[in-house]
Amino acid sequence: MKKFLAFLLTLVILLSAFVLPSFAYDYIEFSDETVEYYKSLGLQGTKLNVYNWGEYISDEEVDVVKEFERLTGCTVNYTTFESNENMYSKLSGGGVSYDVIVPSDYVVEKLITEGMIQKIDFNNIPNYAKYFDSEQYGYLLEDEVNGEAIKDYAVIYNVGTTILIYNTKYVEEKPDSWSVLWDEQYKGKVLMFNNPRDTFAIAQFMLGQDLNSTDPADWDAAAELLKEQREKVQPSYVMDEVFVKMESGDYYFAAYYAGDYELMYENNSDLDYVFPKEGVNSFYDAFCIPTATQNKKGAEAFINFMMEPEIALANAEYIYYATPNKAVLENDEYSLADSRAVYPEDSDIAHSQTFHNLPNETLQYMNTLWMKVKGGNNSEWIYRIFFICVATIFAIIIITVIRKREMKKYYDI
């Protein structure tokens, strides 16, 4: 009997480890009006495919996806990507139909140009008029693409800049330039973006170029500068891996996004940052609805939900990027309002530039150069080894055939 009770107690403890956390979660108490609004949309039983950056939505103290599912009865299939290029490749492949995506500025322009996203019905996003800070961030959507206003296709989610992060344990003097990433004394201790636009931008700033240049000579010069740096960069370029690598203290420098610095700093107080004097890339990420969506009503409801004051605050506190949501910016409980990394002063980003969509021929040329940059100085040896292996295989085949013929002659005799 005692053995049975002991077994039962153990079983209860094990089950509690899996079951209790789900009951421990505190749902947000929305107003009755808000609850009724989302219930009235008739999304019960529908599905929504959301494609977002990794670590780019609150899922801890407030689980945003669960909250949306609870209020609407809509099931969310939430997947992530780590770069704009990966997202675009997946979307253009046509294998999966997404309802909400979160591209950056220049990709928004590209998707409009190629007819891959559709206009948003802002009548279904009442929170946009209530909470979007158009005075401070409206200028980001003022441009047109092929006669189409960007503001008709996108709702800004977050705003940010690139930044240079460094470890004060190993770097005594505060740097002020991207050039430190080429310094021989830091060889093997440098982390760079694993995407072409952001990485080329650093070289372009060093060369005083326009980030949106279409001159092949500019891209050639930037590529040559990055090739010179290749040996200083650790074995592979990084994206989300940068967190572990910088927080562990194994690397001295990382070119990354400003908001992410604050997250890294929480786990490693030796880290500091600087806005390099040559300039930084200023960008925004926005909610868009693909042309191939199967649930536009649900997509617009999700975008509206992401602008709810409680949800926008939870996301802002979790993601650490600048929010364009007025309700958050006016909230005294918002902990990042005074962060200079997240909300830089004008002098910090006086030489900032934004990305715009490039012509296809320029993009193809950039991608070709990017592959050469990542291949480094060892690419030639890789080809040589490949051809040596192929030649060796052919030699073995020829020798084998000759021996078989000789053996056949021998036995025929």
C-alpha positions as CSV (number, residue, x, y, z in Angstrom):
1,M,0.0,0.0,0.0
2,K,2.8,2.4,0.9
3,K,4.5,1.7,-2.4
4,F,1.3,2.4,-4.2
5,L,0.9,5.8,-2.4
6,A,4.5,6.7,-3.1
7,F,4.0,5.9,-6.7
8,L,0.8,7.9,-6.8
9,L,2.5,10.9,-5.1
10,T,5.4,10.8,-7.6
11,L,2.9,10.7,-10.5
12,V,1.0,13.7,-9.2
13,I,4.3,15.7,-8.8
14,L,5.4,14.8,-12.4
15,L,2.0,15.8,-13.8
16,S,2.0,19.0,-11.9
17,A,5.3,20.0,-13.6
18,F,3.5,19.9,-16.9
19,V,0.0,20.9,-16.0
20,L,0.4,23.7,-13.4
21,P,2.3,26.2,-15.5
22,S,-0.6,26.4,-17.9
23,F,-2.9,27.3,-14.9
24,A,-0.3,29.8,-13.5
25,Y,-0.5,32.0,-16.6
26,D,-2.4,35.2,-15.8
27,Y,-4.6,36.4,-18.7
28,I,-4.9,40.1,-19.4
29,E,-8.2,41.6,-18.2
30,F,-9.3,43.5,-21.2
31,S,-12.3,45.8,-21.1
32,D,-15.7,44.4,-21.8
33,E,-15.9,46.5,-24.9
34,T,-12.6,45.1,-26.2
35,V,-13.6,41.5,-25.5
36,E,-16.9,42.0,-27.3
37,Y,-15.3,43.6,-30.3
38,Y,-13.0,40.6,-31.0
39,K,-15.8,38.1,-30.3
40,S,-18.0,39.9,-32.8
41,L,-15.5,39.5,-35.6
42,G,-16.6,35.9,-36.1
43,L,-13.2,34.4,-36.3
44,Q,-14.0,31.3,-34.2
45,G,-12.7,28.1,-35.8
46,T,-10.6,29.9,-38.4
47,K,-6.8,29.6,-38.7
48,L,-4.2,32.3,-39.1
49,N,-0.6,31.9,-40.4
50,V,1.8,34.5,-38.9
51,Y,5.4,34.7,-40.1
52,N,7.6,36.9,-37.9
53,W,11.2,37.4,-36.8
54,G,12.5,35.1,-34.1
55,E,12.2,36.4,-30.5
56,Y,9.9,39.2,-31.8
57,I,6.7,38.8,-29.8
58,S,6.1,38.5,-26.1
59,D,5.5,34.9,-25.0
60,E,6.5,34.9,-21.3
61,E,4.7,37.1,-18.8
62,V,2.2,37.8,-21.5
63,D,1.7,35.3,-24.2
64,V,0.4,37.5,-27.0
65,V,-0.6,34.6,-29.4
66,K,-2.6,32.9,-26.6
67,E,-4.3,36.1,-25.8
68,F,-5.4,36.6,-29.4
69,E,-6.6,33.0,-29.6
70,R,-8.5,33.4,-26.4
71,L,-10.3,36.6,-27.5
72,T,-11.1,35.5,-31.1
73,G,-11.3,31.7,-31.1
74,C,-8.9,31.8,-34.0
75,T,-6.0,29.3,-34.1
76,V,-2.6,30.9,-34.8
77,N,0.1,29.0,-36.6
78,Y,3.1,31.1,-35.6
79,T,6.5,30.5,-37.4
80,T,9.7,32.6,-37.5
81,F,12.5,33.6,-39.8
82,E,15.9,35.1,-39.0
83,S,16.5,37.4,-42.0
84,N,14.5,39.4,-44.5
85,E,16.2,37.4,-47.3
86,N,15.0,34.1,-45.8
87,M,11.5,35.4,-45.4
88,Y,11.3,36.7,-48.9
89,S,12.6,33.4,-50.3
90,K,10.0,31.4,-48.4
91,L,7.2,33.8,-49.4
92,S,8.2,33.9,-53.1
93,G,8.5,30.1,-53.2
94,G,4.7,29.9,-52.9
95,G,4.8,26.7,-50.9
96,V,3.2,28.2,-47.8
97,S,0.3,30.7,-47.6
98,Y,0.9,33.3,-44.9
99,D,-1.7,35.8,-43.6
100,V,0.6,38.2,-41.6
101,I,4.3,38.8,-42.3
102,V,6.7,41.3,-40.7
103,P,9.3,42.5,-43.3
104,S,11.6,45.4,-43.0
105,D,11.3,48.7,-44.9
106,Y,13.2,47.8,-48.1
107,V,11.5,44.4,-48.4
108,V,8.1,46.1,-47.9
109,E,8.9,48.2,-51.0
110,K,10.0,45.1,-52.9
111,L,6.9,43.2,-52.0
112,I,4.7,46.1,-53.2
113,T,6.6,46.3,-56.4
114,E,6.2,42.6,-57.1
115,G,2.5,42.5,-56.1
116,M,3.1,40.1,-53.2
117,I,1.3,42.1,-50.5
118,Q,-2.1,43.8,-50.6
119,K,-3.6,47.0,-49.3
120,I,-4.8,47.0,-45.7
121,D,-8.4,48.0,-44.9
122,F,-7.8,50.4,-42.0
123,N,-11.5,50.4,-41.2
124,N,-10.7,47.0,-39.7
125,I,-7.8,48.4,-37.7
126,P,-9.4,51.1,-35.5
127,N,-6.4,51.0,-33.1
128,Y,-4.2,52.5,-35.8
129,A,-5.9,55.9,-35.7
130,K,-6.0,55.8,-31.9
131,Y,-2.4,54.7,-31.1
132,F,0.0,55.1,-34.0
133,D,2.3,58.1,-33.4
134,S,2.2,59.6,-36.8
135,E,3.9,62.8,-35.8
136,Q,7.1,61.0,-34.8
137,Y,7.0,58.0,-37.2
138,G,4.6,58.8,-40.0
139,Y,7.4,60.1,-42.2
140,L,8.8,56.6,-42.5
141,L,5.8,55.6,-44.7
142,E,5.5,58.8,-46.8
143,D,7.3,57.4,-49.9
144,E,5.6,55.8,-52.9
145,V,6.5,52.7,-54.8
146,N,5.4,52.6,-58.5
147,G,2.8,55.2,-57.6
148,E,1.5,53.2,-54.6
149,A,1.7,54.7,-51.2
150,I,3.6,52.5,-48.7
151,K,1.3,53.6,-45.9
152,D,-1.6,51.8,-47.6
153,Y,0.3,48.5,-47.3
154,A,2.1,48.5,-44.0
155,V,1.6,49.1,-40.2
156,I,4.9,49.8,-38.4
157,Y,5.5,47.4,-35.6
158,N,9.0,48.5,-34.4
159,V,11.7,51.0,-35.2
160,G,15.5,50.6,-34.7
161,T,19.0,51.1,-35.9
162,T,22.2,49.1,-36.3
163,I,24.8,49.6,-33.6
164,L,28.3,48.5,-32.6
165,I,28.4,46.4,-29.4
166,Y,31.6,45.7,-27.6
167,N,32.9,44.1,-24.4
168,T,34.6,46.5,-22.0
169,K,36.6,43.7,-20.4
170,Y,38.7,43.4,-23.6
171,V,38.3,46.8,-25.2
172,E,39.6,49.5,-22.9
173,E,39.1,52.6,-25.1
174,K,35.5,53.3,-26.3
175,P,35.5,53.0,-30.1
176,D,33.8,55.5,-32.3
177,S,34.1,53.9,-35.7
178,W,33.2,50.8,-37.6
179,S,36.9,50.5,-38.6
180,V,37.6,48.7,-35.3
181,L,36.1,45.6,-36.9
182,W,39.1,45.5,-39.3
183,D,41.7,45.9,-36.5
184,E,44.2,43.0,-36.6
185,Q,44.4,42.8,-32.8
186,Y,40.8,41.7,-32.7
187,K,41.1,38.9,-35.3
188,G,38.7,36.1,-34.6
189,K,36.8,38.1,-32.0
190,V,34.4,39.9,-34.4
191,L,30.8,39.0,-35.2
192,M,29.1,40.3,-38.3
193,F,25.6,40.1,-39.7
194,N,24.7,37.0,-41.7
195,N,22.8,38.9,-44.3
196,P,24.1,41.0,-47.2
197,R,22.3,44.3,-46.8
198,D,23.4,44.9,-43.2
199,T,26.9,43.6,-43.7
200,F,27.5,45.6,-47.0
201,A,26.1,48.7,-45.3
202,I,28.9,48.7,-42.8
203,A,31.5,48.7,-45.5
204,Q,29.5,51.3,-47.5
205,F,29.5,53.6,-44.4
206,M,33.3,53.1,-44.2
207,L,33.6,54.1,-47.8
208,G,31.2,57.0,-47.6
209,Q,28.8,55.4,-50.1
210,D,25.0,55.7,-50.5
211,L,23.5,52.4,-49.1
212,N,21.1,52.3,-52.1
213,S,23.8,52.7,-54.8
214,T,23.2,50.9,-58.1
215,D,26.7,51.5,-59.3
216,P,28.5,48.1,-59.6
217,A,31.8,49.8,-58.8
218,D,30.5,50.9,-55.4
219,W,29.5,47.3,-54.6
220,D,32.8,46.0,-55.8
221,A,34.7,48.4,-53.5
222,A,32.5,47.4,-50.5
223,A,33.0,43.7,-51.3
224,E,36.8,44.1,-51.4
225,L,36.7,45.9,-48.0
226,L,34.7,43.0,-46.5
227,K,37.1,40.4,-48.0
228,E,39.9,42.2,-46.2
229,Q,37.9,41.8,-43.0
230,R,37.0,38.2,-43.6
231,E,39.8,36.7,-41.5
232,K,38.9,38.9,-38.6
233,V,35.4,37.5,-38.5
234,Q,34.8,34.3,-36.6
235,P,34.2,31.1,-38.7
236,S,30.6,32.0,-39.6
237,Y,28.5,35.1,-39.8
238,V,25.7,35.2,-37.3
239,M,22.2,36.3,-36.6
240,D,20.3,35.2,-33.5
241,E,23.4,33.3,-32.3
242,V,24.9,36.7,-31.5
243,F,23.1,36.7,-28.2
244,V,24.9,33.6,-26.8
245,K,28.2,34.6,-28.3
246,M,28.3,38.1,-26.9
247,E,26.6,37.3,-23.6
248,S,29.2,34.5,-22.9
249,G,32.0,37.0,-23.2
250,D,33.8,35.0,-25.9
251,Y,33.7,37.8,-28.5
252,Y,34.8,41.4,-28.3
253,F,32.7,43.1,-31.0
254,A,29.3,42.5,-32.7
255,A,27.5,44.6,-35.3
256,Y,23.9,44.1,-34.6
257,Y,20.6,45.9,-33.8
258,A,20.3,48.5,-31.0
259,G,17.3,47.0,-29.2
260,D,19.1,43.7,-28.9
261,Y,22.0,45.4,-27.1
262,E,19.7,46.0,-24.1
263,L,18.8,42.4,-24.0
264,M,22.4,41.3,-24.1
265,Y,23.4,43.8,-21.4
266,E,20.9,42.2,-19.0
267,N,22.9,39.0,-19.2
268,N,26.4,40.6,-19.4
269,S,27.0,44.0,-17.8
270,D,30.4,44.2,-19.4
271,L,28.8,45.0,-22.7
272,D,28.6,48.6,-24.0
273,Y,27.6,50.2,-27.3
274,V,28.3,53.0,-29.7
275,F,26.7,54.6,-32.7
276,P,29.7,54.7,-35.1
277,K,30.5,58.1,-36.5
278,E,30.3,57.0,-40.1
279,G,26.6,56.3,-39.7
280,V,24.1,53.6,-39.0
281,N,21.2,52.1,-40.8
282,S,17.8,53.2,-39.5
283,F,14.9,50.9,-40.2
284,Y,11.4,49.8,-39.4
285,D,9.6,46.5,-39.4
286,A,6.0,46.4,-40.4
287,F,2.9,44.2,-40.4
288,C,1.9,43.4,-44.0
289,I,-0.7,41.1,-45.5
290,P,0.4,38.8,-48.4
291,T,-1.7,38.8,-51.6
292,A,-2.2,35.0,-51.1
293,T,-3.7,35.3,-47.6
294,Q,-6.5,32.9,-46.9
295,N,-7.8,34.9,-43.9
296,K,-7.5,38.7,-44.5
297,K,-10.1,39.4,-41.8
298,G,-8.1,37.5,-39.3
299,A,-4.9,39.2,-40.4
300,E,-6.4,42.7,-39.9
301,A,-7.8,41.6,-36.5
302,F,-4.3,40.4,-35.5
303,I,-2.6,43.6,-36.5
304,N,-5.3,45.6,-34.6
305,F,-4.7,43.4,-31.6
306,M,-1.0,44.0,-31.7
307,M,-1.8,47.7,-31.2
308,E,-3.9,47.2,-28.1
309,P,-2.1,49.2,-25.3
310,E,-1.6,46.2,-23.0
311,I,-0.3,44.0,-25.9
312,A,1.9,46.7,-27.3
313,L,3.4,47.4,-23.9
314,A,4.1,43.7,-23.3
315,N,5.8,43.4,-26.7
316,A,7.8,46.6,-26.2
317,E,9.1,45.3,-22.8
318,Y,9.9,41.9,-24.3
319,I,11.5,42.9,-27.6
320,Y,13.4,46.1,-26.6
321,Y,12.8,47.9,-29.8
322,A,11.4,51.4,-30.2
323,T,7.6,51.3,-30.4
324,P,5.5,53.8,-32.4
325,N,2.6,53.1,-30.1
326,K,1.5,56.3,-28.3
327,A,-0.2,54.4,-25.4
328,V,3.1,52.7,-24.6
329,L,5.2,55.9,-25.0
330,E,2.9,57.7,-22.6
331,N,2.8,54.9,-20.0
332,D,4.8,55.7,-16.9
333,E,5.4,52.0,-16.4
334,Y,7.3,51.6,-19.7
335,S,10.9,50.8,-18.5
336,L,12.8,51.6,-21.8
337,A,11.5,55.1,-22.3
338,D,14.9,56.5,-21.2
339,S,17.1,54.0,-23.0
340,R,19.4,55.9,-25.4
341,A,20.2,52.8,-27.3
342,V,16.5,52.2,-28.1
343,Y,15.6,55.8,-28.5
344,P,18.8,57.5,-29.7
345,E,19.2,61.3,-29.8
346,D,19.4,63.0,-33.1
347,S,23.1,63.5,-32.7
348,D,23.6,59.8,-32.4
349,I,22.2,59.0,-35.8
350,A,23.0,62.2,-37.6
351,H,24.5,60.3,-40.5
352,S,22.0,57.4,-40.6
353,Q,20.6,56.1,-43.8
354,T,17.6,53.9,-44.6
355,F,17.5,51.0,-47.0
356,H,15.3,51.1,-50.1
357,N,14.4,48.4,-52.6
358,L,17.2,47.9,-55.1
359,P,16.7,46.9,-58.8
360,N,16.8,43.2,-59.4
361,E,20.1,43.4,-61.3
362,T,21.7,45.2,-58.4
363,L,20.3,42.7,-55.9
364,Q,21.7,39.8,-57.9
365,Y,25.0,41.4,-58.2
366,M,25.1,42.1,-54.5
367,N,24.2,38.4,-53.7
368,T,26.9,37.2,-56.1
369,L,29.5,39.4,-54.3
370,W,28.1,38.2,-50.9
371,M,28.8,34.6,-51.7
372,K,32.4,35.5,-52.7
373,V,32.8,37.5,-49.5
374,K,31.6,34.6,-47.3
375,G,33.8,32.2,-49.2
376,G,36.8,34.2,-48.2
377,N,40.3,33.6,-49.4
378,N,39.8,29.8,-49.1
379,S,37.3,29.6,-51.9
380,E,40.0,29.1,-54.5
381,W,41.4,26.2,-52.6
382,I,38.0,24.6,-52.2
383,Y,37.6,24.5,-56.0
384,R,41.1,23.1,-56.4
385,I,40.4,20.3,-53.9
386,F,37.1,19.6,-55.6
387,F,38.7,19.2,-59.0
388,I,41.5,17.1,-57.5
389,C,38.9,14.8,-56.0
390,V,37.0,14.5,-59.3
391,A,40.3,13.8,-61.1
392,T,41.3,11.2,-58.6
393,I,37.9,9.4,-59.0
394,F,38.2,9.3,-62.8
395,A,41.8,8.0,-62.5
396,I,40.6,5.2,-60.2
397,I,37.8,4.3,-62.6
398,I,40.2,4.2,-65.6
399,I,42.8,2.1,-63.8
400,T,40.0,-0.3,-62.7
401,V,38.7,-0.6,-66.3
402,I,42.3,-1.3,-67.6
403,R,42.9,-3.9,-65.0
404,K,39.7,-5.7,-65.7
405,R,40.6,-5.8,-69.4
406,E,44.1,-7.2,-68.6
407,M,42.6,-9.8,-66.4
408,K,40.1,-10.8,-69.1
409,K,42.9,-11.2,-71.6
410,Y,44.8,-13.3,-69.2
411,Y,41.9,-15.7,-68.6
412,D,41.1,-15.9,-72.3
413,I,44.7,-17.1,-72.9
